[in-house]
Amino acid sequence: MKISDDIHNYYEKLVIQQFSQLKVEEKYDQDFIADLTCVVLNQLPARYIRHEVDMAFYLPASDRFEMENKVDIAIKKALEFMHSQGKGVES
């Protein structure tokens, strides 16, 4: 059995959006970003979906706010962790 390519973790989208706002790609190289993404996502619960429109329609604003807050906290913790490991010298 193969799981559909359409299924993905909704938190991935939220992490990418927050990375964009923080201009992560301007500050770090791709290897650092890949590691950072793993550290961030490993702190978050999985929320699998097939269609973005379903989340937009059925997700209450309070749940979306809570999810975005979890992403913000996870990114801050992950950056602290990565920097404490001597990784991610900003350019």
PDB file as gemmi writes it, atoms N, CA and C in Angstrom:
CRYST1    1.000    1.000    1.000  90.00  90.00  90.00 P 1                      
ATOM      1  N   MET A   1       0.835  -1.183   0.000  1.00  0.00           N  
ATOM      2  CA  MET A   1       0.000   0.000   0.000  1.00  0.00           C  
ATOM      3  C   MET A   1       0.878   1.244   0.000  1.00  0.00           C  
ATOM      4  N   LYS A   2       0.496   2.207  -0.777  1.00  0.00           N  
ATOM      5  CA  LYS A   2       1.216   3.481  -0.841  1.00  0.00           C  
ATOM      6  C   LYS A   2       0.311   4.578  -0.309  1.00  0.00           C  
ATOM      7  N   ILE A   3       0.860   5.371   0.605  1.00  0.00           N  
ATOM      8  CA  ILE A   3       0.114   6.523   1.079  1.00  0.00           C  
ATOM      9  C   ILE A   3       0.187   7.597   0.010  1.00  0.00           C  
ATOM     10  N   SER A   4      -0.904   8.250  -0.210  1.00  0.00           N  
ATOM     11  CA  SER A   4      -1.023   9.261  -1.261  1.00  0.00           C  
ATOM     12  C   SER A   4      -0.006  10.381  -1.085  1.00  0.00           C  
ATOM     13  N   ASP A   5       0.498  10.876  -2.207  1.00  0.00           N  
ATOM     14  CA  ASP A   5       1.403  12.029  -2.191  1.00  0.00           C  
ATOM     15  C   ASP A   5       0.665  13.302  -1.774  1.00  0.00           C  
ATOM     16  N   ASP A   6      -0.658  13.258  -1.813  1.00  0.00           N  
ATOM     17  CA  ASP A   6      -1.464  14.423  -1.451  1.00  0.00           C  
ATOM     18  C   ASP A   6      -1.525  14.654   0.054  1.00  0.00           C  
ATOM     19  N   ILE A   7      -1.194  13.650   0.837  1.00  0.00           N  
ATOM     20  CA  ILE A   7      -1.295  13.754   2.294  1.00  0.00           C  
ATOM     21  C   ILE A   7      -0.037  14.431   2.829  1.00  0.00           C  
ATOM     22  N   HIS A   8      -0.250  15.458   3.655  1.00  0.00           N  
ATOM     23  CA  HIS A   8       0.895  16.135   4.259  1.00  0.00           C  
ATOM     24  C   HIS A   8       0.517  16.708   5.616  1.00  0.00           C  
ATOM     25  N   ASN A   9       1.532  17.034   6.373  1.00  0.00           N  
ATOM     26  CA  ASN A   9       1.362  17.587   7.705  1.00  0.00           C  
ATOM     27  C   ASN A   9       1.125  19.098   7.568  1.00  0.00           C  
ATOM     28  N   TYR A  10      -0.010  19.577   8.056  1.00  0.00           N  
ATOM     29  CA  TYR A  10      -0.359  20.994   7.933  1.00  0.00           C  
ATOM     30  C   TYR A  10       0.664  21.894   8.622  1.00  0.00           C  
ATOM     31  N   TYR A  11       1.320  21.386   9.667  1.00  0.00           N  
ATOM     32  CA  TYR A  11       2.326  22.195  10.357  1.00  0.00           C  
ATOM     33  C   TYR A  11       3.494  22.549   9.441  1.00  0.00           C  
ATOM     34  N   GLU A  12       3.761  21.717   8.432  1.00  0.00           N  
ATOM     35  CA  GLU A  12       4.839  22.036   7.494  1.00  0.00           C  
ATOM     36  C   GLU A  12       4.574  23.380   6.818  1.00  0.00           C  
ATOM     37  N   LYS A  13       3.331  23.597   6.398  1.00  0.00           N  
ATOM     38  CA  LYS A  13       2.967  24.857   5.744  1.00  0.00           C  
ATOM     39  C   LYS A  13       3.152  26.027   6.702  1.00  0.00           C  
ATOM     40  N   LEU A  14       2.719  25.856   7.946  1.00  0.00           N  
ATOM     41  CA  LEU A  14       2.845  26.937   8.921  1.00  0.00           C  
ATOM     42  C   LEU A  14       4.305  27.261   9.214  1.00  0.00           C  
ATOM     43  N   VAL A  15       5.150  26.236   9.275  1.00  0.00           N  
ATOM     44  CA  VAL A  15       6.582  26.458   9.512  1.00  0.00           C  
ATOM     45  C   VAL A  15       7.194  27.212   8.336  1.00  0.00           C  
ATOM     46  N   ILE A  16       6.865  26.816   7.132  1.00  0.00           N  
ATOM     47  CA  ILE A  16       7.400  27.488   5.945  1.00  0.00           C  
ATOM     48  C   ILE A  16       6.950  28.948   5.906  1.00  0.00           C  
ATOM     49  N   GLN A  17       5.699  29.203   6.255  1.00  0.00           N  
ATOM     50  CA  GLN A  17       5.207  30.586   6.281  1.00  0.00           C  
ATOM     51  C   GLN A  17       5.978  31.421   7.300  1.00  0.00           C  
ATOM     52  N   GLN A  18       6.202  30.845   8.479  1.00  0.00           N  
ATOM     53  CA  GLN A  18       6.924  31.590   9.518  1.00  0.00           C  
ATOM     54  C   GLN A  18       8.385  31.799   9.117  1.00  0.00           C  
ATOM     55  N   PHE A  19       9.012  30.791   8.496  1.00  0.00           N  
ATOM     56  CA  PHE A  19      10.381  30.951   8.001  1.00  0.00           C  
ATOM     57  C   PHE A  19      10.446  32.116   7.017  1.00  0.00           C  
ATOM     58  N   SER A  20       9.452  32.219   6.155  1.00  0.00           N  
ATOM     59  CA  SER A  20       9.411  33.305   5.174  1.00  0.00           C  
ATOM     60  C   SER A  20       9.333  34.661   5.874  1.00  0.00           C  
ATOM     61  N   GLN A  21       8.471  34.769   6.877  1.00  0.00           N  
ATOM     62  CA  GLN A  21       8.340  36.031   7.618  1.00  0.00           C  
ATOM     63  C   GLN A  21       9.628  36.403   8.335  1.00  0.00           C  
ATOM     64  N   LEU A  22      10.332  35.382   8.834  1.00  0.00           N  
ATOM     65  CA  LEU A  22      11.586  35.617   9.557  1.00  0.00           C  
ATOM     66  C   LEU A  22      12.785  35.773   8.623  1.00  0.00           C  
ATOM     67  N   LYS A  23      12.548  35.596   7.316  1.00  0.00           N  
ATOM     68  CA  LYS A  23      13.609  35.687   6.300  1.00  0.00           C  
ATOM     69  C   LYS A  23      14.764  34.725   6.607  1.00  0.00           C  
ATOM     70  N   VAL A  24      14.400  33.513   6.978  1.00  0.00           N  
ATOM     71  CA  VAL A  24      15.377  32.491   7.349  1.00  0.00           C  
ATOM     72  C   VAL A  24      16.338  32.200   6.199  1.00  0.00           C  
ATOM     73  N   GLU A  25      15.826  32.187   4.961  1.00  0.00           N  
ATOM     74  CA  GLU A  25      16.682  31.874   3.817  1.00  0.00           C  
ATOM     75  C   GLU A  25      17.752  32.925   3.573  1.00  0.00           C  
ATOM     76  N   GLU A  26      17.523  34.131   4.057  1.00  0.00           N  
ATOM     77  CA  GLU A  26      18.530  35.194   3.905  1.00  0.00           C  
ATOM     78  C   GLU A  26      19.612  35.103   4.981  1.00  0.00           C  
ATOM     79  N   LYS A  27      19.330  34.388   6.057  1.00  0.00           N  
ATOM     80  CA  LYS A  27      20.240  34.340   7.201  1.00  0.00           C  
ATOM     81  C   LYS A  27      21.056  33.052   7.284  1.00  0.00           C  
ATOM     82  N   TYR A  28      20.531  31.975   6.737  1.00  0.00           N  
ATOM     83  CA  TYR A  28      21.157  30.659   6.934  1.00  0.00           C  
ATOM     84  C   TYR A  28      21.270  29.892   5.626  1.00  0.00           C  
ATOM     85  N   ASP A  29      22.205  28.940   5.580  1.00  0.00           N  
ATOM     86  CA  ASP A  29      22.346  28.113   4.389  1.00  0.00           C  
ATOM     87  C   ASP A  29      21.311  26.978   4.399  1.00  0.00           C  
ATOM     88  N   GLN A  30      21.210  26.288   3.274  1.00  0.00           N  
ATOM     89  CA  GLN A  30      20.184  25.255   3.102  1.00  0.00           C  
ATOM     90  C   GLN A  30      20.354  24.074   4.062  1.00  0.00           C  
ATOM     91  N   ASP A  31      21.589  23.710   4.374  1.00  0.00           N  
ATOM     92  CA  ASP A  31      21.801  22.613   5.325  1.00  0.00           C  
ATOM     93  C   ASP A  31      21.280  22.982   6.708  1.00  0.00           C  
ATOM     94  N   PHE A  32      21.556  24.197   7.132  1.00  0.00           N  
ATOM     95  CA  PHE A  32      21.070  24.659   8.429  1.00  0.00           C  
ATOM     96  C   PHE A  32      19.545  24.678   8.431  1.00  0.00           C  
ATOM     97  N   ILE A  33      18.939  25.181   7.365  1.00  0.00           N  
ATOM     98  CA  ILE A  33      17.480  25.263   7.285  1.00  0.00           C  
ATOM     99  C   ILE A  33      16.851  23.879   7.314  1.00  0.00           C  
ATOM    100  N   ALA A  34      17.458  22.923   6.639  1.00  0.00           N  
ATOM    101  CA  ALA A  34      16.929  21.553   6.652  1.00  0.00           C  
ATOM    102  C   ALA A  34      16.972  20.979   8.073  1.00  0.00           C  
ATOM    103  N   ASP A  35      18.099  21.160   8.759  1.00  0.00           N  
ATOM    104  CA  ASP A  35      18.202  20.682  10.138  1.00  0.00           C  
ATOM    105  C   ASP A  35      17.223  21.418  11.048  1.00  0.00           C  
ATOM    106  N   LEU A  36      17.127  22.716  10.870  1.00  0.00           N  
ATOM    107  CA  LEU A  36      16.220  23.528  11.671  1.00  0.00           C  
ATOM    108  C   LEU A  36      14.775  23.065  11.478  1.00  0.00           C  
ATOM    109  N   THR A  37      14.399  22.804  10.246  1.00  0.00           N  
ATOM    110  CA  THR A  37      13.044  22.346   9.951  1.00  0.00           C  
ATOM    111  C   THR A  37      12.739  21.046  10.686  1.00  0.00           C  
ATOM    112  N   CYS A  38      13.680  20.131  10.687  1.00  0.00           N  
ATOM    113  CA  CYS A  38      13.482  18.860  11.397  1.00  0.00           C  
ATOM    114  C   CYS A  38      13.316  19.089  12.896  1.00  0.00           C  
ATOM    115  N   VAL A  39      14.168  19.932  13.476  1.00  0.00           N  
ATOM    116  CA  VAL A  39      14.093  20.204  14.915  1.00  0.00           C  
ATOM    117  C   VAL A  39      12.760  20.862  15.253  1.00  0.00           C  
ATOM    118  N   VAL A  40      12.312  21.782  14.418  1.00  0.00           N  
ATOM    119  CA  VAL A  40      11.033  22.457  14.660  1.00  0.00           C  
ATOM    120  C   VAL A  40       9.880  21.460  14.571  1.00  0.00           C  
ATOM    121  N   LEU A  41       9.798  20.723  13.465  1.00  0.00           N  
ATOM    122  CA  LEU A  41       8.668  19.813  13.264  1.00  0.00           C  
ATOM    123  C   LEU A  41       8.628  18.687  14.292  1.00  0.00           C  
ATOM    124  N   ASN A  42       9.775  18.274  14.790  1.00  0.00           N  
ATOM    125  CA  ASN A  42       9.791  17.225  15.812  1.00  0.00           C  
ATOM    126  C   ASN A  42       9.213  17.693  17.145  1.00  0.00           C  
ATOM    127  N   GLN A  43       9.094  18.990  17.332  1.00  0.00           N  
ATOM    128  CA  GLN A  43       8.488  19.534  18.549  1.00  0.00           C  
ATOM    129  C   GLN A  43       6.970  19.664  18.430  1.00  0.00           C  
ATOM    130  N   LEU A  44       6.452  19.561  17.233  1.00  0.00           N  
ATOM    131  CA  LEU A  44       5.038  19.832  16.976  1.00  0.00           C  
ATOM    132  C   LEU A  44       4.264  18.541  16.738  1.00  0.00           C  
ATOM    133  N   PRO A  45       2.972  18.556  17.076  1.00  0.00           N  
ATOM    134  CA  PRO A  45       2.159  17.378  16.770  1.00  0.00           C  
ATOM    135  C   PRO A  45       1.909  17.301  15.265  1.00  0.00           C  
ATOM    136  N   ALA A  46       1.580  16.143  14.790  1.00  0.00           N  
ATOM    137  CA  ALA A  46       1.235  15.993  13.375  1.00  0.00           C  
ATOM    138  C   ALA A  46      -0.238  16.330  13.180  1.00  0.00           C  
ATOM    139  N   ARG A  47      -0.526  17.005  12.091  1.00  0.00           N  
ATOM    140  CA  ARG A  47      -1.910  17.324  11.730  1.00  0.00           C  
ATOM    141  C   ARG A  47      -2.010  17.087  10.228  1.00  0.00           C  
ATOM    142  N   TYR A  48      -2.321  15.838   9.865  1.00  0.00           N  
ATOM    143  CA  TYR A  48      -2.318  15.454   8.462  1.00  0.00           C  
ATOM    144  C   TYR A  48      -3.606  15.851   7.757  1.00  0.00           C  
ATOM    145  N   ILE A  49      -3.423  16.341   6.543  1.00  0.00           N  
ATOM    146  CA  ILE A  49      -4.557  16.742   5.713  1.00  0.00           C  
ATOM    147  C   ILE A  49      -4.305  16.303   4.278  1.00  0.00           C  
ATOM    148  N   ARG A  50      -5.374  16.308   3.494  1.00  0.00           N  
ATOM    149  CA  ARG A  50      -5.252  16.058   2.062  1.00  0.00           C  
ATOM    150  C   ARG A  50      -5.404  17.340   1.269  1.00  0.00           C  
ATOM    151  N   HIS A  51      -6.328  18.197   1.704  1.00  0.00           N  
ATOM    152  CA  HIS A  51      -6.643  19.393   0.931  1.00  0.00           C  
ATOM    153  C   HIS A  51      -6.557  20.628   1.817  1.00  0.00           C  
ATOM    154  N   GLU A  52      -5.819  21.620   1.370  1.00  0.00           N  
ATOM    155  CA  GLU A  52      -5.683  22.874   2.114  1.00  0.00           C  
ATOM    156  C   GLU A  52      -7.040  23.528   2.359  1.00  0.00           C  
ATOM    157  N   VAL A  53      -7.911  23.432   1.389  1.00  0.00           N  
ATOM    158  CA  VAL A  53      -9.214  24.080   1.507  1.00  0.00           C  
ATOM    159  C   VAL A  53      -9.996  23.525   2.694  1.00  0.00           C  
ATOM    160  N   ASP A  54      -9.826  22.254   3.010  1.00  0.00           N  
ATOM    161  CA  ASP A  54     -10.515  21.669   4.157  1.00  0.00           C  
ATOM    162  C   ASP A  54     -10.072  22.334   5.459  1.00  0.00           C  
ATOM    163  N   MET A  55      -8.784  22.573   5.599  1.00  0.00           N  
ATOM    164  CA  MET A  55      -8.284  23.218   6.813  1.00  0.00           C  
ATOM    165  C   MET A  55      -8.777  24.661   6.878  1.00  0.00           C  
ATOM    166  N   ALA A  56      -8.768  25.348   5.770  1.00  0.00           N  
ATOM    167  CA  ALA A  56      -9.202  26.741   5.757  1.00  0.00           C  
ATOM    168  C   ALA A  56     -10.676  26.856   6.132  1.00  0.00           C  
ATOM    169  N   PHE A  57     -11.472  25.901   5.708  1.00  0.00           N  
ATOM    170  CA  PHE A  57     -12.905  25.962   5.941  1.00  0.00           C  
ATOM    171  C   PHE A  57     -13.293  25.467   7.332  1.00  0.00           C  
ATOM    172  N   TYR A  58     -12.664  24.374   7.778  1.00  0.00           N  
ATOM    173  CA  TYR A  58     -13.101  23.724   9.011  1.00  0.00           C  
ATOM    174  C   TYR A  58     -12.317  24.108  10.261  1.00  0.00           C  
ATOM    175  N   LEU A  59     -11.178  24.743  10.121  1.00  0.00           N  
ATOM    176  CA  LEU A  59     -10.346  25.071  11.279  1.00  0.00           C  
ATOM    177  C   LEU A  59     -10.803  26.388  11.909  1.00  0.00           C  
ATOM    178  N   PRO A  60     -11.257  26.339  13.154  1.00  0.00           N  
ATOM    179  CA  PRO A  60     -11.646  27.587  13.821  1.00  0.00           C  
ATOM    180  C   PRO A  60     -10.446  28.520  13.978  1.00  0.00           C  
ATOM    181  N   ALA A  61     -10.711  29.813  13.977  1.00  0.00           N  
ATOM    182  CA  ALA A  61      -9.645  30.816  14.091  1.00  0.00           C  
ATOM    183  C   ALA A  61      -8.834  30.615  15.361  1.00  0.00           C  
ATOM    184  N   SER A  62      -9.480  30.222  16.445  1.00  0.00           N  
ATOM    185  CA  SER A  62      -8.759  30.008  17.704  1.00  0.00           C  
ATOM    186  C   SER A  62      -7.768  28.850  17.588  1.00  0.00           C  
ATOM    187  N   ASP A  63      -8.143  27.791  16.867  1.00  0.00           N  
ATOM    188  CA  ASP A  63      -7.221  26.666  16.659  1.00  0.00           C  
ATOM    189  C   ASP A  63      -6.055  27.076  15.780  1.00  0.00           C  
ATOM    190  N   ARG A  64      -6.338  27.845  14.751  1.00  0.00           N  
ATOM    191  CA  ARG A  64      -5.266  28.313  13.858  1.00  0.00           C  
ATOM    192  C   ARG A  64      -4.284  29.189  14.641  1.00  0.00           C  
ATOM    193  N   PHE A  65      -4.801  30.088  15.474  1.00  0.00           N  
ATOM    194  CA  PHE A  65      -3.945  30.943  16.298  1.00  0.00           C  
ATOM    195  C   PHE A  65      -3.074  30.088  17.219  1.00  0.00           C  
ATOM    196  N   GLU A  66      -3.660  29.084  17.842  1.00  0.00           N  
ATOM    197  CA  GLU A  66      -2.900  28.204  18.728  1.00  0.00           C  
ATOM    198  C   GLU A  66      -1.809  27.447  17.971  1.00  0.00           C  
ATOM    199  N   MET A  67      -2.131  26.980  16.778  1.00  0.00           N  
ATOM    200  CA  MET A  67      -1.143  26.275  15.967  1.00  0.00           C  
ATOM    201  C   MET A  67       0.010  27.208  15.582  1.00  0.00           C  
ATOM    202  N   GLU A  68      -0.321  28.429  15.174  1.00  0.00           N  
ATOM    203  CA  GLU A  68       0.713  29.396  14.802  1.00  0.00           C  
ATOM    204  C   GLU A  68       1.590  29.738  16.003  1.00  0.00           C  
ATOM    205  N   ASN A  69       0.998  29.841  17.173  1.00  0.00           N  
ATOM    206  CA  ASN A  69       1.754  30.114  18.392  1.00  0.00           C  
ATOM    207  C   ASN A  69       2.710  28.964  18.708  1.00  0.00           C  
ATOM    208  N   LYS A  70       2.243  27.732  18.535  1.00  0.00           N  
ATOM    209  CA  LYS A  70       3.102  26.563  18.758  1.00  0.00           C  
ATOM    210  C   LYS A  70       4.300  26.582  17.802  1.00  0.00           C  
ATOM    211  N   VAL A  71       4.044  26.987  16.560  1.00  0.00           N  
ATOM    212  CA  VAL A  71       5.117  27.069  15.564  1.00  0.00           C  
ATOM    213  C   VAL A  71       6.138  28.126  15.981  1.00  0.00           C  
ATOM    214  N   ASP A  72       5.667  29.289  16.390  1.00  0.00           N  
ATOM    215  CA  ASP A  72       6.573  30.359  16.829  1.00  0.00           C  
ATOM    216  C   ASP A  72       7.476  29.890  17.971  1.00  0.00           C  
ATOM    217  N   ILE A  73       6.886  29.249  18.959  1.00  0.00           N  
ATOM    218  CA  ILE A  73       7.643  28.755  20.114  1.00  0.00           C  
ATOM    219  C   ILE A  73       8.645  27.687  19.676  1.00  0.00           C  
ATOM    220  N   ALA A  74       8.209  26.774  18.831  1.00  0.00           N  
ATOM    221  CA  ALA A  74       9.086  25.693  18.363  1.00  0.00           C  
ATOM    222  C   ALA A  74      10.276  26.249  17.576  1.00  0.00           C  
ATOM    223  N   ILE A  75      10.046  27.267  16.759  1.00  0.00           N  
ATOM    224  CA  ILE A  75      11.140  27.867  15.991  1.00  0.00           C  
ATOM    225  C   ILE A  75      12.142  28.543  16.922  1.00  0.00           C  
ATOM    226  N   LYS A  76      11.649  29.284  17.894  1.00  0.00           N  
ATOM    227  CA  LYS A  76      12.552  29.934  18.850  1.00  0.00           C  
ATOM    228  C   LYS A  76      13.404  28.920  19.592  1.00  0.00           C  
ATOM    229  N   LYS A  77      12.784  27.852  20.076  1.00  0.00           N  
ATOM    230  CA  LYS A  77      13.524  26.803  20.789  1.00  0.00           C  
ATOM    231  C   LYS A  77      14.533  26.121  19.871  1.00  0.00           C  
ATOM    232  N   ALA A  78      14.122  25.852  18.640  1.00  0.00           N  
ATOM    233  CA  ALA A  78      15.008  25.179  17.690  1.00  0.00           C  
ATOM    234  C   ALA A  78      16.210  26.054  17.348  1.00  0.00           C  
ATOM    235  N   LEU A  79      15.984  27.347  17.153  1.00  0.00           N  
ATOM    236  CA  LEU A  79      17.098  28.252  16.865  1.00  0.00           C  
ATOM    237  C   LEU A  79      18.065  28.318  18.048  1.00  0.00           C  
ATOM    238  N   GLU A  80      17.532  28.388  19.252  1.00  0.00           N  
ATOM    239  CA  GLU A  80      18.390  28.380  20.440  1.00  0.00           C  
ATOM    240  C   GLU A  80      19.216  27.102  20.503  1.00  0.00           C  
ATOM    241  N   PHE A  81      18.567  25.973  20.235  1.00  0.00           N  
ATOM    242  CA  PHE A  81      19.263  24.693  20.256  1.00  0.00           C  
ATOM    243  C   PHE A  81      20.360  24.644  19.196  1.00  0.00           C  
ATOM    244  N   MET A  82      20.008  25.031  17.977  1.00  0.00           N  
ATOM    245  CA  MET A  82      20.980  24.973  16.878  1.00  0.00           C  
ATOM    246  C   MET A  82      22.165  25.888  17.163  1.00  0.00           C  
ATOM    247  N   HIS A  83      21.912  27.084  17.659  1.00  0.00           N  
ATOM    248  CA  HIS A  83      23.006  28.012  17.971  1.00  0.00           C  
ATOM    249  C   HIS A  83      23.852  27.486  19.131  1.00  0.00           C  
ATOM    250  N   SER A  84      23.228  26.820  20.097  1.00  0.00           N  
ATOM    251  CA  SER A  84      23.990  26.267  21.221  1.00  0.00           C  
ATOM    252  C   SER A  84      24.911  25.133  20.766  1.00  0.00           C  
ATOM    253  N   GLN A  85      24.593  24.555  19.623  1.00  0.00           N  
ATOM    254  CA  GLN A  85      25.425  23.496  19.049  1.00  0.00           C  
ATOM    255  C   GLN A  85      26.507  24.055  18.132  1.00  0.00           C  
ATOM    256  N   GLY A  86      26.573  25.387  18.069  1.00  0.00           N  
ATOM    257  CA  GLY A  86      27.589  26.030  17.232  1.00  0.00           C  
ATOM    258  C   GLY A  86      27.252  26.035  15.761  1.00  0.00           C  
ATOM    259  N   LYS A  87      25.996  25.860  15.430  1.00  0.00           N  
ATOM    260  CA  LYS A  87      25.582  25.828  14.022  1.00  0.00           C  
ATOM    261  C   LYS A  87      24.860  27.114  13.675  1.00  0.00           C  
ATOM    262  N   GLY A  88      24.875  27.435  12.385  1.00  0.00           N  
ATOM    263  CA  GLY A  88      24.065  28.533  11.899  1.00  0.00           C  
ATOM    264  C   GLY A  88      24.653  29.908  12.059  1.00  0.00           C  
ATOM    265  N   VAL A  89      25.896  30.058  11.704  1.00  0.00           N  
ATOM    266  CA  VAL A  89      26.488  31.404  11.750  1.00  0.00           C  
ATOM    267  C   VAL A  89      25.758  32.232  10.706  1.00  0.00           C  
ATOM    268  N   GLU A  90      25.144  33.305  11.165  1.00  0.00           N  
ATOM    269  CA  GLU A  90      24.386  34.153  10.254  1.00  0.00           C  
ATOM    270  C   GLU A  90      25.316  34.845   9.276  1.00  0.00           C  
ATOM    271  N   SER A  91      24.802  35.001   8.046  1.00  0.00           N  
ATOM    272  CA  SER A  91      25.623  35.664   7.010  1.00  0.00           C  
ATOM    273  C   SER A  91      25.369  37.135   6.968  1.00  0.00           C  
TER     274      SER A  91                                                      
END                                                                             
